[in-house]
Amino acid sequence: MVKTNKFIAFILVFLSIFLISCGKKVEKIEESKFLFGTYIKIVVYSDNKEKAMNSIEKTFNEIQRIDEKYNSKMEGSLIYKLNTTDNKSIKLDAEGLELFKGVKKAYELSEHKYDVTIAPLLELWGFTEEAMELPNLKLPTKEEIEYTKTFVDFSKVHISEDGTLTLESPVKEIDTGSFLKGYAIYRAKEVLKADGIDSAFITSISSMDLIGTKPEGKPWKIGLQNPENPSEILGIVPLKNRAMGVSGDYQTYVEIDGKMYHHILDKDTGYPVEDKKMVVVLCDNAFEADLLSTTFFLMPIDKAINYVNSRDDLEILIVDKDMNIITSKNFEYEEVKK
């Protein structure tokens, strides 16, 4: 049975109403919806509740648009059609081209470890909607894994000058799970900003984007989950106007013969990555944060840290398999004392 950890990164906000100096009452307006197979929450602080509610509605409409247009699990989407029809070719517009430009960058950065054609391996391990209903799953054999690996190869994804994306045999599928939700969260932030919202956050199980600061001007305090016990807080990160992407071995996993196997698979071995428990990436937009959290989970720890330290706009925290915490040079983090 597939299990998904329902906890999300904790945003530590204790005041629902804040009175600003001019006397206007700033209220906390929030709403959650089930999209991308999880709950997405939008929280806005505003002195105009009606305007904030309208902005939140527009924002959820944008998230739903992206879900319906690209989500590989959404029947009728571009990628769903690509995956399920014999014609392994679709036409991408400017937005789609930008998405796959980011995907290709991650593929190259990871030395081909990050690969969105991983779907056949995910299905073999039981990470499907059908498998969620099965009480018992079988551990894949080495022969099954080796055979399935032959269908995983992003180098066989071709995009022509006119924007046509084609899958070359034997590649059959693309999985959008490692990047699309982050893109939707990023677009949500842009919609809110365009509406003049200056204090808000959008969050899901693995992606978060923040607008400005808390109403009183202080940074948001983000509580990172403890990967060994996700209901507990491992540490607190102060953030303002930044995005966060989180990949962890506790988020989605299958249980086979009493052992957990998480969903971040090494395409070369066909098995879950073993040297990390959690990767947290901070950057300027949730699309890149989502992409890079998975990318860095698949890369050697030293290479991920060195790359992040070469860029002023990125920060990273890694929890390795032994619960050691490694951070890049500028990552601000306060460990919670037990």
C-alpha positions as CSV (number, residue, x, y, z in Angstrom):
1,M,0.0,0.0,0.0
2,V,1.3,3.5,-0.9
3,K,1.4,5.8,2.1
4,T,1.7,9.6,1.9
5,N,2.7,11.6,4.9
6,K,0.0,14.3,5.3
7,F,2.1,16.7,7.4
8,I,3.5,19.7,5.7
9,A,6.3,22.1,6.8
10,F,4.9,24.0,9.8
11,I,4.5,27.7,9.4
12,L,4.7,29.1,12.9
13,V,2.2,31.9,12.9
14,F,0.5,32.6,16.3
15,L,-1.6,35.7,15.6
16,S,-4.6,35.5,13.3
17,I,-5.3,39.2,13.6
18,F,-2.8,42.0,13.7
19,L,-3.7,45.7,14.3
20,I,-1.5,48.1,12.3
21,S,-0.7,51.6,13.4
22,C,-3.3,53.4,11.3
23,G,-6.0,51.5,13.0
24,K,-7.0,49.1,10.2
25,K,-7.5,45.5,11.2
26,V,-5.3,43.1,9.2
27,E,-7.0,39.7,9.1
28,K,-5.7,36.2,8.4
29,I,-7.7,34.8,5.5
30,E,-7.0,31.2,4.5
31,E,-8.4,28.4,2.3
32,S,-7.3,24.9,1.4
33,K,-8.1,22.8,-1.7
34,F,-7.3,19.3,-2.8
35,L,-5.2,19.5,-5.9
36,F,-2.2,17.6,-7.3
37,G,-3.2,14.7,-5.1
38,T,-2.6,16.7,-1.9
39,Y,-3.9,19.7,0.1
40,I,-2.7,23.1,-0.9
41,K,-3.2,25.9,1.5
42,I,-3.2,29.7,0.8
43,V,-3.0,32.2,3.6
44,V,-3.3,35.9,3.0
45,Y,-3.0,38.7,5.5
46,S,-5.0,41.7,4.5
47,D,-7.2,44.6,5.7
48,N,-9.6,43.9,2.8
49,K,-11.2,40.5,3.3
50,E,-13.3,40.6,0.2
51,K,-10.3,41.5,-2.0
52,A,-8.2,38.8,-0.3
53,M,-10.9,36.1,-0.9
54,N,-11.2,37.1,-4.6
55,S,-7.4,36.9,-4.9
56,I,-7.3,33.4,-3.3
57,E,-10.1,32.2,-5.7
58,K,-8.1,33.5,-8.7
59,T,-5.0,31.8,-7.3
60,F,-6.7,28.4,-6.9
61,N,-8.0,28.8,-10.4
62,E,-4.5,29.2,-11.7
63,I,-3.2,26.2,-9.7
64,Q,-6.1,24.1,-11.1
65,R,-5.4,25.3,-14.7
66,I,-1.8,24.0,-14.4
67,D,-3.0,20.7,-12.8
68,E,-5.5,20.1,-15.6
69,K,-3.1,21.1,-18.4
70,Y,0.1,19.2,-17.4
71,N,-0.3,16.8,-14.5
72,S,0.7,13.3,-15.8
73,K,-1.9,11.8,-13.4
74,M,-4.8,14.1,-14.6
75,E,-6.9,12.4,-17.3
76,G,-7.1,14.7,-20.4
77,S,-3.9,16.7,-19.6
78,L,-1.2,17.1,-22.3
79,I,1.2,14.7,-20.5
80,Y,-1.5,12.2,-19.7
81,K,-2.3,12.0,-23.4
82,L,1.4,11.7,-24.3
83,N,1.7,8.8,-21.8
84,T,-1.5,6.9,-22.7
85,T,-1.7,7.1,-26.5
86,D,0.3,5.5,-29.3
87,N,1.2,8.9,-30.7
88,K,4.2,9.8,-28.4
89,S,4.2,13.4,-29.5
90,I,2.6,16.6,-28.2
91,K,2.9,20.3,-29.1
92,L,4.2,22.6,-26.3
93,D,3.3,26.2,-26.0
94,A,5.7,28.8,-24.5
95,E,4.8,27.8,-20.9
96,G,5.4,24.1,-21.6
97,L,8.7,24.8,-23.2
98,E,9.8,26.8,-20.2
99,L,8.8,23.9,-17.9
100,F,10.9,21.4,-19.9
101,K,13.8,23.8,-20.1
102,G,14.0,23.6,-16.3
103,V,13.6,19.9,-16.4
104,K,16.5,19.5,-18.8
105,K,18.7,21.8,-16.7
106,A,18.1,19.5,-13.7
107,Y,18.8,16.4,-15.8
108,E,22.2,17.9,-16.8
109,L,23.1,19.3,-13.4
110,S,22.5,15.9,-11.8
111,E,24.6,14.1,-14.5
112,H,21.4,12.4,-15.7
113,K,20.3,11.2,-12.3
114,Y,17.2,13.4,-12.3
115,D,15.0,11.9,-15.0
116,V,11.3,12.5,-15.5
117,T,10.9,9.4,-17.5
118,I,11.2,7.4,-14.2
119,A,7.4,6.5,-14.3
120,P,7.9,2.8,-15.2
121,L,10.1,2.3,-12.2
122,L,7.7,4.1,-9.9
123,E,4.9,1.9,-11.2
124,L,7.0,-1.3,-10.7
125,W,7.5,-0.3,-7.0
126,G,3.7,0.3,-6.6
127,F,3.6,4.1,-6.6
128,T,0.3,4.2,-8.5
129,E,-3.3,5.0,-7.6
130,E,-4.2,1.3,-8.1
131,A,-1.5,0.1,-5.7
132,M,-2.8,2.4,-3.0
133,E,-5.7,0.0,-2.6
134,L,-3.6,-3.1,-2.4
135,P,-3.0,-4.4,1.1
136,N,0.2,-6.2,0.2
137,L,2.9,-5.3,-2.4
138,K,5.7,-7.6,-3.7
139,L,9.3,-6.5,-3.7
140,P,10.4,-6.2,-7.3
141,T,13.0,-8.8,-8.5
142,K,16.4,-7.7,-9.8
143,E,15.3,-9.0,-13.2
144,E,12.1,-6.9,-13.2
145,I,14.1,-3.8,-12.2
146,E,16.8,-4.3,-14.9
147,Y,14.1,-4.7,-17.5
148,T,12.1,-1.7,-16.4
149,K,15.2,0.5,-16.3
150,T,15.4,0.2,-20.1
151,F,12.3,2.4,-20.4
152,V,14.0,5.2,-18.3
153,D,16.1,7.6,-20.4
154,F,15.5,11.3,-20.7
155,S,18.0,11.6,-23.6
156,K,15.2,10.1,-25.7
157,V,12.9,13.0,-25.0
158,H,13.2,15.3,-28.0
159,I,11.9,18.9,-28.4
160,S,11.9,20.2,-31.9
161,E,12.3,23.9,-33.0
162,D,8.5,24.2,-33.4
163,G,7.9,23.0,-29.8
164,T,6.9,19.4,-30.6
165,L,7.9,17.1,-27.7
166,T,8.4,13.5,-28.8
167,L,9.3,10.3,-26.8
168,E,11.6,8.0,-28.7
169,S,11.2,4.3,-28.1
170,P,11.6,2.6,-25.7
171,V,10.7,5.6,-23.5
172,K,6.9,5.6,-22.9
173,E,6.1,8.0,-20.1
174,I,6.9,11.3,-18.3
175,D,6.1,11.8,-14.7
176,T,5.5,15.4,-13.5
177,G,5.5,14.7,-9.8
178,S,8.9,16.1,-9.1
179,F,8.4,19.6,-10.6
180,L,4.8,20.5,-11.5
181,K,3.4,21.3,-8.1
182,G,6.3,23.6,-7.4
183,Y,5.6,25.4,-10.7
184,A,1.9,25.8,-9.7
185,I,2.9,27.2,-6.3
186,Y,5.3,29.7,-8.0
187,R,2.5,30.8,-10.4
188,A,0.1,31.1,-7.4
189,K,2.6,33.5,-5.8
190,E,2.7,35.6,-9.0
191,V,-1.1,35.8,-9.1
192,L,-1.3,37.1,-5.5
193,K,1.5,39.6,-6.1
194,A,-0.2,40.9,-9.2
195,D,-3.3,41.5,-7.0
196,G,-1.3,43.7,-4.6
197,I,-1.0,41.1,-1.9
198,D,2.1,41.8,0.2
199,S,1.9,39.3,3.0
200,A,1.0,35.7,2.2
201,F,2.1,32.1,1.8
202,I,1.2,29.1,-0.3
203,T,2.1,25.7,0.9
204,S,1.7,22.0,0.1
205,I,3.4,18.8,1.2
206,S,6.7,19.5,-0.5
207,S,6.6,23.1,-1.8
208,M,6.1,26.5,-0.3
209,D,6.3,30.1,-1.5
210,L,6.2,33.2,0.7
211,I,5.2,36.8,-0.1
212,G,7.0,39.4,2.0
213,T,7.0,39.0,5.8
214,K,4.5,38.4,8.5
215,P,2.2,41.5,9.0
216,E,4.3,42.9,11.8
217,G,7.4,42.9,9.4
218,K,9.1,39.9,11.0
219,P,10.3,36.9,8.9
220,W,8.0,33.8,8.7
221,K,9.2,31.0,10.9
222,I,9.2,27.7,9.1
223,G,9.3,24.5,11.1
224,L,11.1,21.7,9.3
225,Q,9.8,18.2,9.9
226,N,11.9,15.6,11.6
227,P,12.1,12.9,8.9
228,E,12.3,10.1,11.5
229,N,9.1,11.5,13.1
230,P,7.3,13.9,10.8
231,S,4.9,15.1,13.5
232,E,7.9,16.7,15.3
233,I,9.8,19.8,14.4
234,L,13.5,19.3,13.6
235,G,14.4,22.9,13.4
236,I,13.2,26.4,12.5
237,V,14.1,28.5,9.4
238,P,13.4,32.2,9.3
239,L,12.3,33.3,5.8
240,K,10.9,36.3,3.9
241,N,9.9,36.5,0.3
242,R,11.5,33.1,-0.5
243,A,10.5,29.7,-1.7
244,M,11.2,26.3,-0.2
245,G,11.3,22.8,-1.7
246,V,11.5,19.7,0.4
247,S,12.2,16.1,-0.7
248,G,12.1,13.4,2.0
249,D,12.1,9.7,2.4
250,Y,9.1,10.0,4.7
251,Q,6.7,11.9,2.3
252,T,5.6,9.0,0.1
253,Y,6.5,5.4,0.5
254,V,5.4,1.8,0.1
255,E,5.6,-0.8,2.9
256,I,6.7,-4.2,1.7
257,D,7.2,-7.0,4.2
258,G,7.3,-4.5,7.1
259,K,10.0,-2.3,5.5
260,M,9.6,1.2,4.1
261,Y,10.7,2.0,0.5
262,H,10.4,5.7,-0.4
263,H,9.6,7.1,-3.8
264,I,12.8,8.9,-4.8
265,L,14.4,6.2,-7.0
266,D,18.0,6.0,-8.3
267,K,17.5,5.3,-12.0
268,D,20.8,3.5,-12.2
269,T,20.1,1.0,-9.4
270,G,16.3,1.0,-9.7
271,Y,16.1,1.3,-5.9
272,P,15.3,4.1,-3.5
273,V,18.2,6.5,-2.7
274,E,19.9,5.4,0.5
275,D,22.3,8.2,1.6
276,K,19.7,10.9,2.6
277,K,16.6,11.3,4.6
278,M,15.6,14.9,3.6
279,V,16.7,17.8,1.4
280,V,15.5,21.3,1.8
281,V,16.2,24.0,-0.8
282,L,15.6,27.7,-0.5
283,C,15.6,30.0,-3.6
284,D,13.6,32.7,-5.3
285,N,10.8,30.6,-6.7
286,A,9.0,27.4,-5.9
287,F,9.4,25.8,-9.3
288,E,13.2,25.8,-9.0
289,A,13.0,24.8,-5.3
290,D,10.9,21.8,-6.1
291,L,13.0,20.7,-9.0
292,L,16.3,21.1,-7.1
293,S,15.2,19.4,-3.9
294,T,14.7,16.2,-5.9
295,T,17.8,16.8,-8.0
296,F,20.0,17.3,-5.0
297,F,18.4,14.2,-3.3
298,L,19.7,12.2,-6.2
299,M,23.2,13.7,-6.3
300,P,26.2,13.0,-4.0
301,I,26.0,15.2,-1.0
302,D,29.3,17.0,-1.6
303,K,28.4,17.8,-5.2
304,A,25.1,19.3,-4.1
305,I,26.7,21.4,-1.4
306,N,29.4,22.6,-3.7
307,Y,27.0,23.6,-6.4
308,V,24.8,25.5,-4.0
309,N,27.8,27.3,-2.5
310,S,28.7,28.5,-6.0
311,R,25.4,30.4,-6.2
312,D,24.3,33.4,-4.1
313,D,20.6,32.7,-4.7
314,L,20.5,29.2,-3.3
315,E,20.6,27.6,0.1
316,I,20.4,23.9,1.1
317,L,20.0,21.7,4.2
318,I,20.6,18.0,3.9
319,V,19.8,15.3,6.5
320,D,21.8,12.3,5.7
321,K,20.9,8.6,6.4
322,D,22.4,8.9,10.0
323,M,20.4,12.1,10.8
324,N,23.5,14.3,10.4
325,I,22.6,17.8,9.2
326,I,24.7,19.4,6.5
327,T,24.0,23.0,5.3
328,S,25.4,25.3,2.7
329,K,27.3,28.4,3.8
330,N,24.4,30.8,4.1
331,F,21.6,28.5,5.4
332,E,20.0,30.0,8.6
333,Y,18.7,27.3,10.8
334,E,17.8,26.9,14.5
335,E,17.7,23.4,15.8
336,V,14.9,22.6,18.2
337,K,16.1,21.4,21.5
338,K,14.4,18.3,22.9
